[in-house]
C-alpha cells in the first residue's frame, strides 16, 4: 500500500490526464482539491475513465468561484483498476490547479 498525491495545472480548454493506475496495481481515489486561480468564476470538470469498458464518468462538473477551492472528500473512495485514468478539463481562459490523492495497492483486485 502506497499513498500518493498528484498535482497538476491542466491546460485550459482541453482535457488533461492527471493520473493513470500503473500496470499491476489498483488504486483507491479518496481526495481531490480543485482551485480556481482565475479572476472570475470558471467551469471545471473532473472525470474517471474506466479502461475496462472504455467509459468516462463525470465526478464533478461545475463553476468554481474566483480564488476558491472545492474539496471532494466525503469519507469514501472510488476504486480504480489498472489502466483507469483521472482526467480534468478546465474552461478556456482559466487557470486551475488540482491535487488528487490515491492509495496504490499491488496486484490487481481479486
C-alpha positions, -999 to 999 in steps of 0.1 A, spaced: 0 0 0 14 33 -11 -3 67 -6 4 91 -35 -7 127 -43 -6 140 -78 -8 177 -86 -13 194 -120 -22 226 -137 -43 213 -165 -43 231 -198 -74 254 -201 -99 244 -228 -86 208 -232 -87 175 -213 -55 166 -193 -48 131 -178 -39 137 -142 -33 101 -132 -32 66 -147 -32 35 -125 1 16 -131 3 -19 -145 -1 -45 -118 -19 -21 -94 -53 -8 -84 -58 25 -65 -83 40 -41 -90 76 -51 -100 93 -18 -95 130 -21 -94 159 -46 -88 196 -43 -97 219 -73 -85 255 -71 -96 283 -94 -67 308 -97 -86 329 -123 -101 364 -117 -137 352 -124 -159 321 -120 -149 294 -144 -161 258 -150 -141 227 -142 -148 190 -150 -131 160 -132 -137 126 -147 -129 89 -142 -121 69 -173 -128 32 -167 -104 14 -190 -122 -20 -186 -152 -8 -207 -138 24 -222 -164 46 -204 -159 80 -189 -178 91 -157 -181 127 -146 -172 130 -109 -175 168 -108 -186 195 -133 -195 230 -121 -184 266 -119 -158 274 -93 -157 309 -79 -125 330 -84 -98 322 -58 -119 295 -42 -114 257 -40 -136 227 -40 -127 197 -18 -141 163 -29 -138 140 2 -169 126 18 -151 98 37 -153 73 8 -132 64 -22 -135 53 -59 -117 21 -68 -96 25 -99 -83 -6 -118 -51 -10 -138 -52 15 -167 -80 36 -153 -74 74 -155 -85 106 -138 -89 135 -162 -95 172 -158 -109 198 -182 -108 235 -171 -128 261 -191 -109 281 -218 -92 312 -204 -89 298 -169 -60 287 -146 -68 258 -122 -47 235 -101 -59 201 -90 -45 177 -64 -57 142 -62 -47 116 -36 -47 79 -42 -37 48 -23 -20 24 -47 -21 -13 -39 0 -40 -56 -16 -68 -76 -50 -64 -93 -81 -67 -71 -94 -103 -69 
